[in-house]
Amino acid sequence: MWARLLLVLGVASTVACAAAPAQEEAGGSTSAIIEEKQAGSPTEFPEVVQVMINNAAKDYCTGVLVAPTKVLTAAHCAGTSYTVIAPFAPGKPQAAATRGAVAEHSSAFNEEVEKEDAEVLILKTPINIAKYATIQEVGELGDKTLKGIAVGRAFEDRNAPLVKSVPLTVKSGTEDGYTTGLGSEYYSSGGDSGGPLFLIENGKVTHTVIALERQPDPENNNEWFTRITPKVSALLK
């Protein structure tokens, strides 16, 4: 399980804070949105992609297209090679990816959460869809909550289909030590790292990403995300 590892621009880093979830092995996720939290195939989100890492049978994450050649995903999905698959894009295209620019990198997956777990993969071949996801920076929520839909794999397999979650109530992560994070109720057995959390606004699901899946915390019935902060936004400039 991924520990409390928030990474800035691709960095895994660590600070001792409250209630750290169990750690996951770096390089991929064996997660699945649990059955009672699934709400069907996310065909309305052609921007969501599967990220295959190092051509290894077990290593995978999820990501989201924010431009024809830019995929936003979790930084702890570290690898040396990637294949990106957009199952709901026209023609189901694939594109090899190279690791995006990273400010620093560390493999210290311990208990520090001061840094955002986000990075951009730059595709060698564009994936063309009609409209790409947008991002929205989310500040500290305090006592406020938001609503969102997460997307990840249906079950624990590299080639599992993508599914969306039921609407989730999204809260601040600060009280639990996730100073750059957001939380929701537990919905995934492994988190499907890098999967986007889309904002529900005025009862309507948007194509606006407010956070990226980081890891589950089943013991406390929580799920943790890296919120879109100015540092995450800077990756896309």
C-alpha positions in Angstrom: 0.0 0.0 0.0 1.2 3.5 -0.7 2.2 5.2 2.5 1.6 8.8 3.1 3.8 9.8 0.3 2.9 13.2 -1.2 5.3 14.1 -3.9 6.0 17.4 -5.4 6.3 17.2 -9.2 7.3 13.6 -9.1 9.0 13.4 -5.7 8.2 11.0 -3.0 8.9 12.5 0.3 8.0 12.1 3.9 7.1 13.9 7.2 5.8 12.3 10.3 2.1 13.2 10.7 -1.1 11.8 11.9 -2.5 8.3 11.0 -0.5 7.1 8.1 -2.2 4.5 5.9 -0.4 1.3 5.0 2.3 1.5 2.3 2.1 0.3 -1.3 5.1 -0.9 -3.3 6.4 1.8 -5.7 5.9 1.5 -9.4 2.3 0.5 -9.8 -1.0 -0.2 -8.1 -3.0 -3.4 -7.6 -6.2 -1.5 -6.9 -9.8 -1.8 -7.8 -12.9 0.3 -7.2 -14.9 -1.9 -4.9 -18.1 -3.3 -6.4 -20.6 -1.4 -4.2 -18.8 1.9 -5.1 -18.8 1.3 -8.9 -21.2 3.2 -11.1 -20.6 1.8 -14.5 -18.2 2.5 -17.4 -16.9 6.1 -17.7 -17.6 6.4 -21.4 -18.3 10.1 -20.9 -14.6 10.6 -19.9 -12.5 9.9 -23.0 -9.7 11.8 -21.4 -9.1 9.1 -18.8 -6.3 6.8 -19.7 -4.6 3.6 -18.4 -0.9 4.0 -17.7 1.2 0.8 -18.2 4.6 1.0 -16.6 7.8 -0.6 -17.7 6.0 -3.3 -19.7 5.6 -5.2 -16.5 2.6 -7.4 -15.9 1.8 -5.9 -12.5 2.7 -2.3 -12.8 0.0 0.2 -13.8 -1.7 3.4 -12.8 -4.4 5.7 -14.2 -4.1 9.2 -15.6 -6.0 11.9 -17.4 -5.3 13.7 -20.7 -5.1 17.5 -20.2 -3.6 18.1 -23.7 -3.0 15.9 -26.8 0.5 15.0 -25.4 0.2 15.5 -21.7 -1.1 13.0 -19.1 -1.4 14.0 -15.5 -0.9 11.1 -13.1 0.6 10.2 -9.7 4.4 10.8 -9.3 4.8 7.5 -7.3 3.9 5.7 -10.6 7.6 5.9 -11.3 9.0 4.0 -14.3 11.5 4.2 -17.1 9.0 3.5 -19.9 5.2 3.9 -20.2 2.4 3.0 -22.6 -0.7 5.1 -22.4 -4.1 3.6 -23.5 -7.2 5.8 -23.9 -10.0 3.1 -24.1 -12.8 5.6 -24.6 -11.0 7.9 -27.2 -11.9 7.5 -30.9 -10.1 4.5 -32.2 -8.8 3.5 -28.8 -5.3 5.0 -29.5 -2.1 4.2 -27.7 1.0 6.3 -27.4 4.4 5.7 -25.9 5.2 8.2 -23.1 8.4 9.6 -21.8 8.6 10.8 -18.2 7.8 14.5 -17.8 10.1 17.0 -16.3 10.5 16.3 -12.6 11.9 18.8 -10.1 13.4 16.1 -7.9 12.9 12.5 -7.2 13.2 10.3 -4.1 12.3 6.7 -3.3 11.8 7.5 0.4 8.2 6.3 0.7 7.8 7.0 4.4 5.5 9.3 6.5 5.8 12.7 5.1 3.0 14.5 3.3 4.2 18.0 2.5 4.6 17.4 -1.2 2.1 16.8 -4.0 2.0 13.3 -5.6 1.7 14.4 -9.2 3.6 14.4 -12.4 3.1 14.9 -16.2 3.9 12.2 -18.8 4.8 13.7 -22.2 3.5 11.5 -25.1 5.5 10.9 -28.2 2.3 10.4 -30.2 -0.7 12.7 -29.5 -4.0 11.2 -28.4 -6.7 13.3 -30.1 -10.1 13.7 -28.5 -12.7 16.5 -28.9 -12.1 18.1 -25.5 -9.4 17.5 -22.8 -9.9 17.6 -19.1 -9.3 20.9 -17.3 -7.8 21.3 -13.9 -9.0 23.5 -11.0 -6.8 24.4 -8.0 -8.4 23.5 -4.7 -7.3 25.4 -1.6 -7.7 24.4 2.0 -11.4 23.4 2.4 -11.6 23.7 6.1 -15.1 22.5 7.2 -16.4 22.7 3.6 -17.0 19.6 1.5 -17.2 19.1 -2.3 -18.7 16.3 -4.4 -16.7 14.3 -6.9 -16.5 11.2 -9.2 -13.3 9.2 -9.3 -12.2 6.9 -12.1 -10.1 3.8 -11.8 -9.9 0.1 -12.7 -12.9 -2.2 -12.0 -10.8 -5.0 -10.4 -7.2 -5.9 -9.6 -5.7 -6.4 -13.0 -3.4 -4.3 -15.3 -5.9 -4.8 -18.2 -9.1 -4.3 -16.2 -11.7 -1.9 -17.6 -12.0 1.6 -16.2 -15.1 2.4 -14.1 -16.3 5.5 -12.3 -17.2 5.7 -8.7 -20.5 6.7 -7.2 -20.5 10.3 -6.1 -18.1 10.9 -3.3 -18.1 13.4 -0.5 -14.7 15.2 -0.6 -13.2 16.8 2.5 -10.0 18.4 3.6 -7.0 16.2 4.3 -5.3 18.6 6.7 -6.6 17.2 10.0 -5.2 13.8 9.0 -1.8 15.3 8.0 -2.5 15.5 4.3 -1.8 19.2 4.0 -1.8 19.1 0.2 -4.5 16.5 0.0 -8.2 15.8 -0.1 -10.1 12.8 1.4 -13.3 10.9 0.7 -15.0 7.8 2.0 -13.1 4.6 1.2 -14.0 3.4 -2.3 -11.0 1.5 -3.7 -9.2 -1.6 -2.4 -5.9 -0.2 -3.6 -6.5 3.3 -4.8 -5.7 3.0 -8.6 -3.0 5.6 -8.3 -3.2 8.7 -10.5 -6.9 8.3 -11.3 -8.7 11.7 -11.6 -11.3 13.0 -9.3 -13.8 15.0 -11.3 -15.7 17.8 -9.7 -19.5 17.6 -9.4 -20.8 21.2 -9.5 -24.5 22.2 -9.1 -25.4 18.5 -9.3 -23.6 18.1 -12.7 -20.4 16.0 -13.2 -17.8 18.2 -15.0 -14.6 17.4 -16.8 -12.7 19.4 -14.3 -10.1 17.5 -12.3 -9.6 18.7 -8.7 -7.4 15.9 -7.4 -5.5 12.7 -8.2 -5.8 9.3 -6.4 -3.0 8.7 -3.9 -3.9 5.8 -1.7 -6.6 4.1 0.4 -6.9 4.1 4.1 -9.5 1.3 4.7 -8.9 1.1 8.4 -10.2 4.6 8.8 -12.7 4.4 6.0 -10.9 7.0 4.0 -9.4 7.5 0.5 -6.7 10.1 -0.1 -6.0 12.3 -3.1 -3.4 14.9 -4.0 -5.4 18.1 -4.7 -4.6 20.3 -7.6 -2.4 23.0 -6.1 -0.4 25.8 -7.7 2.6 23.4 -7.8 0.6 20.8 -9.7 -0.7 23.5 -12.1 2.9 24.6 -12.7 3.7 21.1 -14.1 1.4 21.8 -17.1 3.0 25.2 -18.0 
